[in-house]
Amino acid sequence: MKKIFYIAFLLFCTNLVFGQNKLANAIYSLKENQLDKAKELIDAAAEDSLFINKASTWYYRGFIYKDLFKRDEKSDKESALRETSIKYFKKSISLEKEGPYAKGCENAIKYFAETFYNQAALSTNPSDYTIAINSFSRYKELIKSVMPNADFTEKNTNFSLALAATYSRISSIDTNNASVYLDKAIKLYKKALILDSNNFSANYNIGIIYYNKGVEIVNKMDYGLDLLELTMLQDQLFEIFRTSLPFMKKAHDLNPNRRETLTGLQGIYFSMNDAEKSELFKKKIEALDIKPVEDERQEIDSLNKQ
């Protein structure tokens, strides 16, 4: 009987020591890059009453899952390991907001936030744009969780521009719904202008979308229209080009020598029956064409004088 009791006691002590070392063994396995073993040990530790309420447990659990994500699911846009790791880092912070592990948890969450931002950037294309929208939203959500006063102005602007360009591309693919996607693009470009009124790309692209709308109507015009219908169509076209004008002018002011804006303004004024201004911008375009020759002559003259 005493022998059985002694064996039971030894088993109890062995289990106790093993339980107390689950976390240490998990950390050791992590350092040895034995991630599967580390996961097994840290999962066991997280269910143990000795460790379940320790910030260190959830920090190392998050770190192990982070390394598993980097090994197994880094290219998976819907990675479960990533979301699980984030959850564990947040759990650690909730247990000890000012402790030694809090900063490491915050840095890890920032790392995951950047993976979502990069994912959003790579997904701004006609096939994956919904992933881009969700990923960018997740990026901001994670950054706010550790940096409540973060300024997203620049990245909001850049993402709005990228997504707007994607909607414009979709409009050329899904021609039946082109107007829907172009309207979405315009809204995003205007959103970018609220953040940065001097953004050349947003101004130019709004201007060119409206300009192209007008050109498309002209190209599809039925020349058998009666006078009333023709007058109404001309009024519609004038309004479209008038809407395009301030954005194209702003883009021109921002970059006076950009051929695209000069061409746009020439076309807009021509379509609005302002021949004088249309001719003015035509001459500016012609001046661009001869400017390199003039610059070259000036350079040659300068060398000859020397």
Beta strands, then each sheet from edge to edge (+ up, - down):
end
